[in-house]
Amino acid sequence: MSQYATTRPQAKPADVPVASPKRRSFRPELQGLRALAVGLVLLYHLWPQRLSGGFVGVDVFFVISGFLITSHLLKQLETQGRISLASFWARRIRRLLPLAFLVLLVSAVLLFLFMPGTLWQDNLRQILASAFYVQNWFLASAAVDYSASENPDSLVTHYWSLSVEEQFYVFFPLALALAAFLAHRHTRRGWPARRTVGLTLAVIAIGSLAYSVYFTAYDPAQAYFVTPTRLWEFCAGALLVLLPQMSRPDHWLRNLLGWAGILMIVTAALTFSDATAFPGYAALLPVVGTVLFIRFGAQSPRTGVYWWASRRPFVRLGDWSYALYLWHWPLIVVVSIVNDDFFWYHKILVAVASILLAAASQRWVEDPLRFSTLLKRPRNSFAFMAAGLALLSVVALLVPTLVLRTNDQRVETQGECVGANALLNDCSDEDVFKDPVVSPAAVAAQREKRPFSECQQSETQDVTSWEPCVLGVPESESTVQAAILGDSHATMWLPVLDEIARDNQWSLRVHTKSGCIPVDREPEGSSSGDATGAKEQGCAEFVRTTTQEFIEDESLDVVLMSASRVGKDTSETASTEALHRMWSDWQDAGKEVFVFEESPHFGELDVPTCIETADDVKSDCSVSLSKATERNARLTKAVENGDPAIVGSFSSMDGVCRDERCYGLVGGLISYYDHSHYSVEFSTSFRRSIEQALSDAGLLTAAQ
């Protein structure tokens, strides 16, 4: 979405008598193509169910950028014999950064004015990532983070594509400059610019496309964002510049190919969806369509594809496309948060406001700074970039410290009517639903700074490279050696278990893995050749290795276990049998087995955000018991079915649910930091109940 030419000459009605239209310095029809691309993205974001594949507009922009940037760089190589990197990057700074920085600053203001504090930290981090044009890598990382992947979209999610493009602008001129240098050194008659550059581009394109196909099949969530899977799209446009002149095909054939390109783009927009494995092979449809449009077409009045694309409204919208892309998404996010319902008239107002802001931005921000004599010198452009980055860094890094002030002080969690105790002790509604003593923003911050997160393996981490944490007291000082196995729903119990272990001279080894259900069974339903299959294989290896380690460790006395959605991909009978078999193996090895049953799940409800924004917290920030327990609570069912291999279990249900409802605010404590993981304060409020359950199982008595 860059290298946007301003509207100067208008399209001529006569047909263009050139088979390869790349040599014209201004291509008004490309502005019309940009208008189509940004229109697809805008409609997709406003009506995703109607235009489910509108995201392919971004791919159209990538091809256009590759074409125009290569045209510019190749011309410089052929006329000057070199690429002036400083001048090139300075032009990119003047063209792109002023408005990009302005929208980021405005997004920060909108964040503070309209969005709940629970969303500030994540948005500010993404604003910083966008300022440095690494937002795509930030989102790729979040896509494989079990906890972060379900976070709501930020105000600047859309900067991922700009980040890919800016990384291309850094990488691509360097690659061409290196190719030119090597060719110049090894060719006596001077370097063959087009042949060398073409070979370089072809190698990059083939490698990137192959990687895109592979990685999209392996891990589509990450593949969508990372730069290597997209480079071939830029190269597709770049290679158009290097195609040799050819004999002019018939007018009707050129126009047919140009219209076919538009049809391919629109077909992708109408038929693709979020379920499409993308980019990969699927991206060929819009990319090839864009290539056909750029290479062919005709200007004949009323029938020529270029004639239509060059009409003044389309060209003008193309001029505004960069600004329109930047402005529309923050407006969508803010309006959808301010209004409980995002109706059709809200969407039309957002579209109109985005277009007006885009027009104003081009007139008073983009063009004045782009042609500014002050910024014309490269060093001044770089100074402007440094100043903008410094300002945005101050906003993103200092605001959480100065404004949010997340509370690190210890909160009393053991009172008779505090936290889970309020329901466990049957306190009055006044005590149960009193105002939170810890701010929703501080609780929401636990998503990013999860307690004992360093003790939890990531989904992709190799079990052989892992050293488990030891909580409580050192093993040499302990009277009981214990271990806990599970996923993030086991990790959420570590704050309270660490306290219990320290006070009872336990050492507690932590064996938890994100997104890994601790059932010793063969993974089902996925090939090891894709990301899901690889993660399941890694999880299965982790569970088998850990289970065997527990069996062989003669010093281990107690095994604790907790997880979410055990056996979601298998029958209840199969998952129950797998659990009972694993528990029996531990019992036979002389271990005492204690199970934390599954906790209620709030579905899509973000509890801290709800607490901050709801008018009626008791009603709005609660879910029915049936909904909270519908997510395959097979660990709980396996316990309820009875198993002599376990000495005891603990259910947190009565501490968060009453009268067929489960609540997000109990006893002055926000129960969840997201929708399924208990907050540190709330999990700690279960301490007396957990100690009682462990005592009933004979475990704490043995420790004392």
C-alpha positions in Angstrom: 0.0 0.0 0.0 2.7 2.4 -0.9 4.5 4.1 -3.8 1.2 5.9 -4.4 1.4 8.2 -7.4 -0.6 11.4 -7.0 -3.2 12.2 -9.6 -1.7 14.3 -12.3 -2.6 13.5 -16.0 -5.9 11.9 -16.7 -6.5 8.8 -18.7 -6.7 9.2 -22.5 -9.7 7.8 -24.3 -7.6 6.3 -27.1 -6.2 2.8 -26.9 -2.6 2.5 -25.9 -0.6 0.9 -28.7 2.0 -0.8 -26.5 1.9 -4.5 -25.7 3.8 -4.0 -22.4 2.4 -0.9 -20.7 5.0 -0.9 -18.1 7.1 1.9 -19.7 4.5 4.6 -19.1 5.7 6.7 -16.1 2.2 7.3 -14.8 -0.4 4.5 -14.9 -3.8 6.0 -13.9 -5.4 2.5 -14.3 -3.2 1.3 -11.4 -4.8 3.9 -9.2 -8.1 2.3 -10.2 -6.7 -1.1 -9.3 -5.7 0.3 -5.9 -9.3 1.6 -5.5 -10.6 -1.9 -6.0 -8.1 -3.4 -3.6 -8.8 -0.9 -0.8 -12.5 -1.2 -1.4 -12.3 -5.0 -1.0 -10.5 -4.6 2.3 -12.9 -2.0 3.6 -16.0 -4.1 2.7 -14.5 -7.2 4.2 -13.8 -5.5 7.5 -17.3 -4.0 7.5 -19.3 -6.9 6.1 -17.1 -10.0 6.6 -20.0 -12.4 6.0 -20.9 -10.7 2.7 -17.4 -10.4 1.3 -15.6 -13.2 3.1 -12.4 -13.0 1.0 -11.9 -9.3 0.8 -8.6 -9.6 2.5 -7.1 -10.5 -0.9 -7.0 -6.7 -1.5 -3.8 -6.7 0.5 -2.2 -9.1 -2.0 -3.2 -6.8 -4.9 -1.3 -4.0 -3.1 1.7 -6.2 -2.7 1.9 -7.0 -6.4 1.4 -3.3 -7.4 4.2 -2.2 -5.0 6.6 -4.8 -6.4 5.9 -3.6 -9.9 6.3 0.1 -9.2 9.3 -0.1 -6.9 11.1 -2.3 -9.3 10.4 0.1 -12.2 11.9 2.9 -10.2 15.0 0.9 -9.0 15.7 -0.6 -12.4 15.5 2.7 -14.1 18.0 4.1 -11.5 20.3 1.1 -12.1 20.2 1.5 -15.9 20.7 5.3 -15.9 23.1 5.7 -13.0 24.7 2.3 -12.7 23.8 2.0 -9.0 21.0 2.2 -6.5 21.1 5.1 -4.0 19.8 3.3 -0.9 19.8 6.5 1.2 17.7 8.4 -1.4 15.3 5.5 -1.9 14.7 5.0 1.8 14.3 8.7 2.4 11.6 8.9 -0.3 9.8 6.0 1.4 10.0 7.8 4.7 8.5 11.0 3.3 5.8 9.1 1.5 4.7 6.6 4.2 5.8 7.6 7.7 4.1 10.9 8.3 0.6 9.6 7.9 1.5 6.2 9.5 2.8 8.0 12.6 -0.2 10.3 12.7 -2.7 7.5 12.7 -0.7 5.7 15.4 -0.8 8.8 17.6 -4.5 9.3 16.9 -5.1 5.6 17.7 -3.3 6.1 21.1 -5.7 9.0 21.8 -8.7 7.0 20.8 -7.4 4.2 23.0 -7.3 6.4 26.1 -10.7 8.1 25.3 -12.9 5.2 24.3 -11.4 1.8 25.1 -11.4 0.1 28.5 -8.1 0.1 30.4 -8.0 -3.7 30.2 -7.1 -3.3 26.5 -4.5 -0.6 26.8 -1.4 -2.5 27.4 -1.9 -4.9 24.5 -2.8 -2.0 22.1 0.2 0.1 23.2 2.5 -2.8 22.6 1.1 -3.2 19.1 1.3 0.5 18.5 5.0 0.3 19.3 5.4 -2.8 17.1 3.6 -1.0 14.2 5.8 2.1 14.6 8.9 0.0 14.1 7.1 -2.0 11.3 7.3 -5.4 13.0 3.6 -5.7 13.7 3.3 -8.8 11.4 5.9 -10.6 13.5 4.1 -9.6 16.7 0.8 -11.0 15.4 2.6 -14.2 14.1 4.0 -14.7 17.6 0.5 -14.2 19.2 -1.0 -16.6 16.7 0.9 -19.5 18.3 0.5 -18.3 21.8 -2.4 -20.3 23.4 -3.4 -17.4 25.7 -2.6 -14.5 23.4 -4.3 -15.9 20.3 -7.8 -15.3 21.7 -7.1 -11.6 22.6 -9.4 -9.1 20.8 -8.1 -7.2 17.8 -6.2 -4.0 18.5 -6.6 -0.6 16.9 -3.6 -1.2 14.7 -3.9 -4.9 13.7 -4.0 -3.8 10.1 -0.5 -2.4 10.3 0.7 -6.0 9.8 0.6 -5.6 6.0 2.4 -2.3 6.1 5.1 -4.0 8.2 5.5 -6.7 5.5 5.8 -4.0 2.9 8.3 -1.9 4.7 10.4 -5.0 5.4 10.3 -5.6 1.6 11.5 -2.0 1.0 14.5 -2.6 3.2 15.3 -6.1 1.9 14.6 -5.6 -1.8 16.9 -2.7 -2.8 19.7 -4.5 -0.9 19.1 -7.7 -2.9 19.1 -5.8 -6.2 22.2 -3.7 -5.2 24.1 -6.9 -4.3 23.0 -8.6 -7.6 24.2 -5.6 -9.6 27.5 -5.5 -7.7 28.2 -9.2 -8.3 27.2 -9.0 -12.0 29.4 -5.9 -12.5 32.4 -7.7 -11.1 32.0 -10.8 -13.1 31.0 -9.4 -16.5 33.7 -7.8 -18.7 31.3 -5.8 -20.9 29.5 -4.3 -18.0 26.8 -6.0 -16.0 23.5 -7.2 -17.7 21.1 -5.4 -15.4 17.8 -6.9 -16.5 19.1 -10.5 -16.7 20.8 -10.4 -13.3 18.0 -8.7 -11.5 15.5 -11.0 -13.2 17.4 -14.1 -12.1 17.6 -12.7 -8.5 13.9 -12.0 -8.5 13.0 -15.4 -9.9 15.1 -17.2 -7.2 13.5 -15.2 -4.5 10.0 -15.7 -5.9 10.3 -19.5 -6.3 11.8 -19.9 -2.9 9.2 -17.7 -1.2 6.3 -19.4 -3.0 7.5 -22.8 -2.1 7.9 -21.8 1.5 4.5 -20.1 1.5 2.9 -23.3 0.2 4.7 -25.4 2.8 4.3 -23.1 5.8 0.6 -22.4 5.1 -0.1 -26.1 5.2 2.0 -26.5 8.3 0.9 -23.4 10.3 -1.6 -21.2 8.5 -2.0 -18.9 11.5 1.6 -17.8 11.4 2.0 -18.1 7.6 -0.6 -15.4 7.1 1.6 -12.8 8.7 5.3 -13.6 8.2 7.2 -11.9 5.5 8.9 -14.8 3.8 5.5 -16.2 2.7 4.6 -12.9 1.0 7.8 -12.0 -0.8 6.9 -13.8 -3.9 3.8 -11.6 -4.3 6.0 -8.5 -4.6 8.4 -10.4 -6.9 5.4 -11.3 -9.2 4.9 -7.6 -9.8 8.6 -6.9 -10.0 9.2 -9.6 -12.7 6.6 -7.8 -14.9 9.0 -5.0 -15.3 11.7 -7.4 -16.6 9.5 -9.2 -19.2 10.9 -8.5 -22.7 9.0 -6.6 -25.2 6.8 -8.9 -27.2 4.8 -8.5 -30.4 1.5 -6.7 -29.7 -1.3 -9.2 -29.2 -4.7 -8.4 -30.6 -6.6 -5.6 -28.9 -9.5 -7.9 -27.9 -7.1 -10.5 -26.4 -5.3 -7.9 -24.3 -8.6 -6.6 -23.0 -9.9 -10.0 -22.3 -6.8 -10.9 -20.3 -7.1 -7.6 -18.4 -10.8 -8.2 -17.5 -9.9 -11.8 -16.6 -7.5 -10.5 -14.1 -10.2 -8.4 -12.5 -12.5 -11.4 -12.5 -9.9 -13.5 -10.7 -9.4 -10.9 -8.0 -13.2 -10.5 -7.4 -13.7 -14.3 -7.5 -11.1 -14.7 -4.8 -12.8 -12.0 -2.7 -16.2 -13.6 -3.1 -15.2 -17.3 -2.6 -12.3 -17.2 -0.1 -12.9 -17.0 3.6 -11.1 -17.1 6.9 -11.2 -20.9 6.6 -9.1 -20.7 3.3 -5.5 -21.8 3.8 -3.9 -18.6 2.9 -1.5 -17.4 1.4 -0.1 -20.7 -0.1 -1.6 -21.9 -3.4 -4.8 -19.9 -2.8 -2.9 -16.6 -3.1 -2.1 -17.4 -6.8 -5.6 -16.5 -7.8 -5.5 -12.8 -6.8 -1.8 -12.4 -7.5 -2.1 -13.8 -11.1 -5.2 -11.7 -11.6 -3.3 -8.6 -10.6 -0.4 -9.5 -12.9 -2.8 -10.0 -15.8 -4.3 -6.6 -15.2 -1.0 -4.8 -15.0 0.5 -6.5 -18.1 -2.5 -6.3 -20.4 -5.7 -4.3 -20.8 -6.9 -1.6 -23.2 -8.0 2.0 -23.0 -10.8 1.8 -25.5 -13.9 3.8 -24.3 -16.5 1.8 -22.4 -15.1 -1.6 -23.1 -11.5 -1.2 -22.1 -10.6 -2.4 -18.6 -8.0 0.4 -18.4 -10.6 3.0 -19.5 -12.9 2.0 -16.6 -10.1 1.8 -14.1 -8.9 5.3 -15.2 -12.2 7.1 -14.5 -11.7 10.0 -12.2 -13.6 8.6 -9.2 -11.6 5.4 -9.2 -8.3 7.3 -9.7 -9.1 9.6 -6.9 -10.1 6.7 -4.6 -6.8 5.1 -5.5 -5.0 8.3 -4.5 -6.6 8.0 -1.1 -6.2 4.3 -0.8 -3.1 4.4 1.6 -4.8 6.9 3.9 -8.2 5.0 3.6 -6.5 1.8 4.6 -4.9 3.4 7.6 -7.9 5.2 8.9 -10.7 2.8 8.5 -9.7 0.1 11.0 -9.3 2.2 14.1 -12.7 3.7 13.4 -14.3 0.3 13.1 -12.7 -0.9 16.4 -13.8 2.2 18.3 -17.3 2.3 17.0 -17.9 -1.4 17.6 -16.7 -1.0 21.2 -18.6 2.2 21.9 -21.8 0.7 20.5 -23.0 -2.6 21.8 -24.3 -3.4 18.3 -22.6 -2.5 15.1 -25.5 -1.9 12.7 -25.4 -1.2 9.0 -25.8 2.5 9.4 -22.8 2.5 11.8 -20.8 0.8 9.1 -21.8 3.3 6.4 -20.9 6.2 8.7 -17.5 4.6 9.3 -16.9 4.2 5.6 -17.9 7.8 4.8 -15.7 9.1 7.7 -12.8 7.0 6.5 -13.0 8.4 3.0 -13.3 12.0 4.3 -10.3 11.5 6.6 -8.3 9.9 3.7 -9.1 12.9 1.4 -8.1 15.4 4.2 -4.9 13.4 5.0 -3.7 13.5 1.4 -4.3 17.2 1.1 -2.9 18.4 4.4 -0.5 15.6 5.5 0.7 13.3 2.8 1.4 15.7 -0.1 2.8 18.6 1.9 5.3 16.4 3.7 6.1 14.3 0.7 7.2 17.3 -1.3 8.6 19.3 1.6 11.9 21.0 0.9 12.8 20.6 4.5 12.6 16.8 4.4 14.0 16.5 0.9 17.6 15.8 2.2 17.9 12.2 3.2 19.4 13.0 6.6 16.4 15.2 7.5 14.0 12.4 6.5 15.9 10.0 8.7 15.8 12.6 11.6 12.1 12.9 11.1 11.7 9.1 11.3 13.9 9.0 14.5 11.8 11.7 16.1 8.5 10.0 15.3 9.8 6.7 16.7 11.0 8.3 19.8 7.6 10.0 20.4 5.6 6.8 19.8 8.0 4.9 22.0 7.5 7.3 24.9 3.7 7.0 24.5 3.8 3.2 24.3 6.3 2.5 27.1 5.6 5.2 29.6 1.8 5.4 29.6 1.4 1.9 31.2 3.7 3.1 34.0 2.2 6.5 34.5 -1.5 5.8 33.9 -2.2 2.1 34.4 -0.1 1.6 37.5 -1.0 -2.0 37.8 -1.1 -2.9 41.5 1.7 -5.1 42.7 0.8 -4.9 46.4 -0.5 -8.0 48.1 -4.2 -8.2 48.3 -6.0 -9.9 51.2 -7.6 -13.0 49.7 -8.3 -15.2 52.8 -11.1 -13.1 54.4 -14.4 -14.8 55.2 -16.2 -13.1 52.3 -13.3 -12.3 50.0 -13.0 -13.9 46.6 -14.2 -17.5 46.3 -14.7 -17.6 50.1 -17.8 -15.3 49.6 -19.6 -18.1 47.8 -18.1 -20.9 49.7 -19.2 -19.3 53.0 -22.6 -18.3 51.6 -22.1 -14.6 52.2 -24.7 -12.0 51.2 -25.1 -10.6 47.7 -23.7 -7.3 49.0 -20.4 -9.1 50.0 -20.4 -11.3 46.9 -20.8 -8.6 44.3 -19.0 -5.7 45.9 -16.7 -3.5 43.8 -13.3 -5.1 42.8 -10.3 -4.3 45.0 -8.0 -4.9 42.1 -8.6 -2.9 38.9 -9.7 -4.7 35.8 -6.7 -3.3 34.0 -4.3 -4.8 36.5 -6.1 -8.2 36.3 -6.0 -8.1 32.4 -2.3 -7.4 32.6 -1.9 -10.9 33.8 -2.5 -12.2 30.3 0.8 -10.8 29.2 2.6 -11.2 32.5 1.1 -14.6 33.5 2.2 -15.9 36.9 4.9 -18.5 36.7 4.8 -18.3 32.9 8.5 -19.1 32.8 7.6 -22.5 34.3 5.3 -23.4 31.3 6.6 -24.9 28.1 5.4 -23.3 24.9 3.3 -25.4 22.5 6.3 -25.8 20.1 9.1 -26.3 22.7 11.0 -29.6 22.7 10.6 -31.5 25.9 14.2 -32.6 25.9 15.4 -29.0 26.2 13.2 -28.3 29.2 14.2 -28.0 32.9 11.1 -28.0 35.2 10.8 -25.2 37.8 10.8 -26.2 41.4 8.4 -24.2 43.6 7.9 -24.4 47.4 11.2 -25.4 49.1 14.3 -27.0 47.6 14.1 -30.7 47.3 16.9 -31.2 49.8 14.8 -29.4 52.4 11.4 -30.9 51.6 9.4 -33.5 53.5 7.3 -34.2 50.5 8.4 -34.2 46.8 5.5 -33.4 44.5 5.0 -32.7 40.8 2.2 -31.1 38.8 1.3 -32.1 35.2 -1.1 -30.2 33.0 -1.6 -27.2 30.6 -2.2 -23.5 31.3 -5.1 -24.5 33.6 -2.5 -26.2 35.8 -0.2 -23.2 35.6 -3.0 -20.9 36.9 -3.0 -22.8 40.2 0.7 -22.3 40.8 0.4 -19.1 42.9 -1.6 -20.8 45.6 0.2 -24.1 45.3 3.5 -22.3 45.8 2.3 -20.8 49.0 0.9 -24.1 50.3 4.1 -25.9 49.3 6.3 -23.4 51.1 4.3 -23.5 54.3 4.2 -27.3 54.3 7.8 -28.0 53.3 6.8 -29.4 49.9 9.0 -29.2 46.8 6.8 -28.9 43.7 8.2 -29.7 40.3 6.2 -28.0 37.5 5.6 -29.9 34.3 3.1 -27.8 32.3 2.8 -27.2 28.6 0.6 -24.6 26.9 -2.4 -26.1 25.0 -1.3 -29.7 26.0 -4.0 -31.9 27.5 -2.2 -34.4 29.8 -3.7 -37.6 28.5 -1.3 -40.4 27.6 -2.6 -41.4 24.2 -1.7 -41.3 20.6 -2.8 -38.0 18.9 -5.7 -38.3 16.5 -7.0 -36.4 13.5 -4.0 -34.5 12.3 -1.0 -35.2 10.2 2.5 -34.7 11.7 3.2 -32.6 8.6 1.1 -29.7 9.7 1.3 -27.4 12.7 -1.6 -29.0 14.5 -0.2 -32.5 14.0 3.3 -31.4 15.1 1.9 -29.8 18.2 -0.1 -32.9 19.0 2.9 -35.0 18.5 4.9 -32.7 20.7 2.2 -32.8 23.4 2.0 -36.6 23.2 5.8 -36.8 23.6 5.7 -34.4 26.5 3.0 -36.4 28.3 4.6 -39.8 27.7 8.0 -38.6 28.8 6.7 -36.9 31.9 4.5 -39.8 32.8 7.4 -42.2 32.5 9.6 -39.8 34.5 7.1 -39.8 37.3 6.9 -43.6 37.4 10.7 -44.0 37.5 11.4 -41.3 40.1 11.4 -43.1 43.4 11.8 -39.9 45.4 8.5 -38.5 44.0 5.6 -38.8 46.5 2.7 -36.9 45.1 1.4 -36.1 41.6 -1.0 -33.3 41.0 -2.9 -32.9 37.8 -5.1 -30.2 36.2 -6.2 -29.4 32.7 -8.9 -27.9 30.5 -11.1 -29.8 28.0 -9.5 -33.2 28.5 -10.3 -35.5 25.6 -12.0 -32.9 23.4 -11.0 -34.9 20.3 -11.9 -38.3 21.6 -14.9 -40.1 23.0 -15.7 -39.7 26.6 -15.0 -43.4 27.2 -11.6 -43.3 25.5 -10.5 -40.2 27.4 -11.8 -41.6 30.7 -9.9 -44.9 30.1 -6.7 -43.0 29.2 -6.9 -41.0 32.4 -7.6 -44.0 34.6 -4.8 -46.0 33.0 -2.3 -43.1 33.6 -3.5 -42.7 37.2 -3.2 -46.4 37.9 0.4 -46.4 36.5 1.3 -43.7 38.9 -0.4 -45.5 41.8 1.4 -48.7 41.0 4.7 -46.8 41.2 3.8 -45.7 44.7 2.6 -42.1 43.9 -0.3 -40.4 45.6 -2.5 -38.8 42.8 -4.6 -35.7 43.4 -6.7 -34.0 40.7 -7.9 -30.5 40.2 -11.2 -30.7 38.3 -11.9 -28.4 35.3 -12.9 -24.9 36.0 -15.9 -23.1 34.5 -15.4 -21.5 31.1 -16.9 -18.2 30.1 -16.8 -18.8 26.4 -16.1 -15.6 24.5 -16.7 -13.2 27.4 -13.6 -11.2 28.3 -14.2 -10.9 32.1 -12.0 -8.0 33.1 -13.2 -5.9 30.1 -16.8 -6.8 31.0 -16.2 -5.8 34.7 -14.9 -2.4 33.5 -17.6 -1.6 31.0 -20.8 -3.4 32.1 -23.7 -1.5 33.6 -24.9 -4.5 35.6 -21.8 -6.6 36.5 -23.8 -9.4 38.2 -26.0 -10.0 35.2 -23.8 -9.0 32.3 -20.5 -10.5 33.5 -21.9 -14.0 34.3 -22.8 -17.0 32.4 -25.2 -19.9 33.0 -23.8 -22.9 34.7 -24.7 -25.1 31.8 -22.8 -22.9 29.4 -19.8 -22.7 31.7 -19.5 -26.5 31.9 -20.4 -27.5 28.4 -16.9 -27.7 27.1 -16.3 -31.4 27.5 -15.5 -31.5 31.2 -14.1 -35.1 31.0 -11.4 -34.7 33.6 -14.2 -33.8 36.1 -16.3 -36.7 34.8 -13.5 -39.1 35.1 -13.1 -38.1 38.8 -16.9 -38.3 39.4 -16.9 -41.8 37.8 -14.7 -42.9 40.7 -11.2 -44.2 40.5 -9.4 -45.8 43.4 -6.1 -44.7 41.9 -6.6 -41.1 43.0 -6.6 -40.2 46.7 -8.5 -37.0 46.3 -9.7 -34.1 44.1 -10.6 -30.4 44.2 -13.5 -28.7 42.5 -13.5 -24.9 42.2 -17.1 -24.8 41.0 -18.8 -23.7 44.2 -16.4 -20.8 44.6 -17.4 -19.2 41.4 -20.9 -20.4 40.7 -24.2 -20.2 42.6 -27.9 -20.6 41.7 -27.0 -22.0 38.2 -24.9 -18.9 37.4 -21.1 -18.5 37.3 -19.8 -15.0 38.0 -16.9 -12.8 36.8 -16.8 -10.8 40.1 -16.9 -12.7 43.4 -16.1 -11.3 46.8 -14.4 -8.2 45.5 -12.1 -10.2 43.2 -12.3 -10.5 39.5 -12.4 -14.2 38.9 -10.7 -14.5 35.5 -7.9 -12.6 33.8 -9.4 -13.6 30.4 -12.4 -16.0 30.0 -11.1 -19.3 31.4 -8.0 -18.7 33.6 -8.5 -17.6 37.2 -6.7 -14.4 38.2 -3.8 -14.7 40.6 -5.9 -13.1 43.4 -8.9 -15.3 42.8 -7.0 -18.6 42.6 -5.2 -17.7 45.8 -8.6 -17.1 47.5 -9.2 -20.9 47.2 -6.2 -21.6 49.5 -8.1 -22.8 52.6 -10.4 -25.0 50.4 -7.5 -26.5 48.6 -5.7 -27.2 51.9 -8.8 -28.8 53.3 -9.1 -31.1 50.2 -5.4 -32.0 50.4 -5.8 -32.7 54.1 -8.9 -34.9 53.5 -6.7 -36.8 51.0 -4.1 -37.4 53.7 -1.5 -35.4 51.9 -0.9 -32.4 54.1 -1.1 -34.4 57.3 1.8 -36.6 56.0 3.8 -33.4 55.2 3.6 -31.9 58.7 
